[in-house]
Amino acid sequence: MIWVDKPFQRVLSQAPPMYDELWTAAKAMSKLEPALAEGGELIIFAPHLEVVSHVHGNYIHELGYHVLPYFLAQWERFKHVPLGVLAHSTHLRDDGRYENGVEYPRAKVTLALGYQNPDEIDVTTWRGLEEEGVLYVPKAGEMRYRLKTAEDAL
């Protein structure tokens, strides 16, 4: 566990090659989301990925990625989907709310798999900027990040 004093505005989260599909590379978001500022952005940098999931890809393509309240508010619509797949479908969006039919993710997630050209990302420009609210994580998914609270100081 890595504890941070203040949330990051931007994070470049590089999923290592051992995560060969988005199903596992989603850890690049879910393990860093607690340290991401409200309204911040996390970029999952994984140019090696070509597959969402070999096993559950059809479900993921049907569902997409949403915040947990999105699924809970529409349980009847999604009850046919295995619970593990539903849980995974929240890993890229994590925290947020769903009100009056509108989904409000807590932060923006950008996939550098085609949505942002991975060749245009220079990881060296992301290093050493933690004080400015910018974090680079070269092997994302291995450590969980958490924001320190007043209770943690006790």
C-alpha positions in Angstrom: 0.0 0.0 0.0 1.3 3.4 -0.9 -0.1 6.3 1.1 -0.1 9.8 -0.5 -0.7 13.1 1.2 -2.7 14.7 -1.5 -4.6 13.4 -4.6 -3.1 13.6 -8.0 -4.8 15.6 -10.8 -3.3 13.4 -13.6 -1.8 10.0 -13.5 -0.1 8.0 -16.3 -0.6 4.4 -15.3 1.5 2.1 -17.4 0.1 -1.5 -17.5 3.0 -3.9 -17.8 3.1 -6.6 -20.5 2.1 -9.3 -18.0 -1.4 -7.9 -18.2 -2.2 -9.2 -21.7 -5.9 -8.1 -21.8 -7.9 -5.2 -20.5 -9.6 -7.5 -18.0 -6.4 -7.6 -15.9 -4.9 -4.3 -17.0 -7.9 -2.5 -15.4 -5.9 -2.7 -12.2 -4.0 0.2 -13.6 -7.1 2.3 -12.7 -8.7 0.4 -9.8 -5.5 0.4 -7.7 -4.8 4.1 -8.3 -8.3 5.5 -8.2 -8.3 6.2 -4.4 -5.4 8.6 -4.9 -6.9 10.4 -7.9 -8.4 13.8 -7.4 -12.1 14.4 -8.0 -12.4 15.4 -11.7 -8.8 14.2 -12.3 -7.6 12.1 -15.2 -5.9 8.7 -15.3 -4.4 7.5 -18.6 -3.9 3.8 -18.9 -0.8 3.4 -21.0 -0.9 -0.1 -22.5 0.0 -0.1 -26.2 0.6 -3.8 -26.1 -3.1 -4.6 -25.5 -5.2 -6.0 -28.3 -8.0 -7.8 -26.3 -10.6 -6.7 -23.8 -11.0 -10.2 -22.4 -10.6 -13.6 -24.1 -13.2 -15.2 -21.8 -15.6 -12.4 -20.9 -15.2 -10.1 -23.9 -18.8 -10.5 -25.2 -20.2 -9.4 -21.9 -17.8 -6.5 -21.6 -18.7 -5.3 -25.1 -22.4 -5.6 -24.2 -22.0 -3.7 -20.9 -19.2 -1.3 -21.3 -17.6 0.2 -18.3 -19.7 2.1 -15.7 -19.7 3.3 -12.1 -21.2 0.8 -9.6 -24.4 2.8 -9.0 -25.2 2.5 -12.7 -25.5 -1.2 -12.4 -27.2 -1.2 -9.0 -29.9 1.2 -10.2 -30.7 -1.0 -13.2 -30.3 -4.4 -11.5 -33.1 -6.1 -13.5 -31.5 -5.1 -16.7 -28.1 -6.6 -15.8 -29.0 -9.6 -13.5 -28.2 -12.1 -16.2 -24.5 -11.1 -16.3 -22.1 -13.0 -14.0 -21.3 -11.0 -10.9 -17.5 -11.1 -11.6 -18.1 -9.5 -14.9 -20.3 -6.8 -13.4 -17.6 -6.1 -10.8 -14.9 -5.9 -13.5 -17.1 -3.5 -15.5 -16.7 -1.0 -12.6 -12.9 -1.3 -12.4 -12.2 1.3 -15.2 -14.7 3.8 -13.9 -14.7 2.9 -10.2 -16.3 5.6 -8.0 -19.1 7.9 -9.1 -22.8 8.3 -9.0 -25.9 7.6 -11.2 -28.7 10.1 -10.9 -31.9 10.6 -13.0 -30.5 8.3 -15.7 -27.2 10.1 -15.9 -23.8 8.6 -15.0 -21.3 10.9 -13.2 -17.8 9.2 -12.9 -15.6 10.8 -10.2 -12.7 11.0 -12.6 -11.8 10.7 -16.3 -10.2 7.6 -17.6 -8.4 7.7 -20.9 -7.2 4.5 -22.6 -4.0 4.8 -24.5 -4.9 1.9 -26.7 -6.4 3.8 -29.6 -8.3 6.6 -27.8 -5.0 8.4 -27.2 -2.1 7.5 -29.5 0.5 5.7 -27.2 3.3 6.8 -29.6 2.6 10.4 -28.6 3.1 9.7 -24.9 6.6 10.5 -23.7 6.8 9.0 -20.2 9.9 11.0 -19.3 7.7 14.2 -19.3 5.5 12.5 -16.6 8.4 11.8 -14.1 9.1 13.8 -11.0 6.0 15.9 -11.1 4.3 14.6 -7.9 4.3 18.0 -6.2 2.4 19.4 -9.2 -0.3 16.7 -8.8 1.0 14.5 -11.6 2.1 10.8 -11.1 3.7 8.3 -13.4 3.4 4.6 -12.3 5.6 2.4 -14.5 4.3 -1.0 -13.3 0.7 -0.1 -12.5 -1.5 -2.7 -10.8 1.1 -4.0 -8.4 0.5 -1.5 -5.6 -2.7 0.1 -4.2 -2.6 3.8 -3.7 -4.6 5.5 -1.0 -5.1 9.1 0.2 -4.1 9.7 3.8 -6.8 11.0 6.0 -6.7 12.6 9.5 -7.4 9.2 11.0 -4.3 7.7 9.3 -2.1 10.3 11.1 -3.2 8.9 14.5 
